[in-house]
Amino acid sequence: MSKEDRKAVIAARLRAAREDAGLSQGQAARELDMHRPTISEIEAGRRSVTAEELAEFARLYGVETWWLSCADPEDRAEVDMAKYDLAARHLSKMKPDDFERLMKLLSVMRVREAEQ
């Protein structure tokens, strides 16, 4: 993976993690003592991020630093683990009734898939 490709992957993951954390660029900037345009530049891949900044982003967004800085997005195990982490964060935020409905829906989907 080229340096530019890696920078683009990091930028995309930073944006996805921020959005999943429910933060605007302004909110993230305030928490990290940065200017909002700095967050925008980083997420657009126009500004590099330091290791220290990456660690702070990971802490704020509740993700692992290794995921943000993953050198090879094609590494299936890491990509799958990131998807599971993302799903777990969403599930942990659900109301109990919504969670139960989702589990029932998944059960129905598994039955239909098995029937096909």
N, C-alpha and C positions, 0 to 999 in steps of 0.2 A: 504494500500500500504506500502510495506516495505521501509526502509530507502534507501536501494540499488536501488529499483525500482524507487523511487522518484528522486534519484540522476541521474539515467539513463534518465528519462523523462526531467529533467532540462537540462542535457547535450545535448540531441537531439534537444530540443527547442532552445537552444543557437546557435547550429550549423545552424539550419534552419533559424533562424532570421538573423544571420550574412550573410548567403548566399543570403537571400532575400534582404538584404540591399546592396548587391553587393560588399561586402568587402571580401578580403582575410584574412587569419589568421594574416598575417604580418601587413596589414593595420589596422585591429582591435587592434592589440597589440600596434602599435604606438599611435593610438588615445587614448588608455586606459593606456598608460605608463606601459605596461607589456612586457614581453618577448614572442615571438611567441610560443615557446614550452609550455608556461603557458596556452595559449589559446587552444593549442592542447590537453593538459592534461585535461583541464576543459571539452572540448567537447567530450573527450573519456570517461568521467566519472571517471577518476583516481584522480582528484583533486576537492575538494569541493570549492564552491564559497560562499563568504561572502554576507551578505545582502547589504553592500555598493557596492560591485562589481556587484551584480545583478542589482542594480539600475543604475549603470553606463552602463552596457551592454544594458539595456532597453532603456536608453536615446540614446545611439549611434545607436542602431538598429531600433529605432522608434517603439518599441513595449511596451506593458504594463508589468510592473513588475509582476502583478498577473498572467499573462499568463505564463511567464517564470518559475514561482515558483509554478504553479498549483499543488496542492497536489493529485488530483485525475483526471487523464487523461480520465477516463470513464464518467466524469460529462458532459453529452451531451451538455448542454447549454453553458458551457465554451469552449468546443471543437468547437462547431458550431460558436460561436462568434469569435474565433481565426481564423477559416477558412474565415469568412467574412472579418475580418481585413486584412488577407493576400491577399484576392482577391481585396479588395479596394486599397491596396498599389500597386498591379500590374496594376490595371486599371488606377490609377492616373498617372502612368509613360508612358502610351500609347500615341502615336500620335493620333490626332483627327480622321484621316482617318482610322487608324487601329481600333480605338474604334468603329466607325460607322460600319465597316465590322463585328466586333465581335457581336455587337448588332443585326445585321441582321441575323447572323448565329444562335444566340440564339433564335431569333424569329422563324426561320425555324425549329429548333429542337423542340420547344414547339408545333408547329403545327403538326409535325410528331408524337410526343408523344400523342397528343390528338386524332389523327386519329387511333391509335393502340388500 
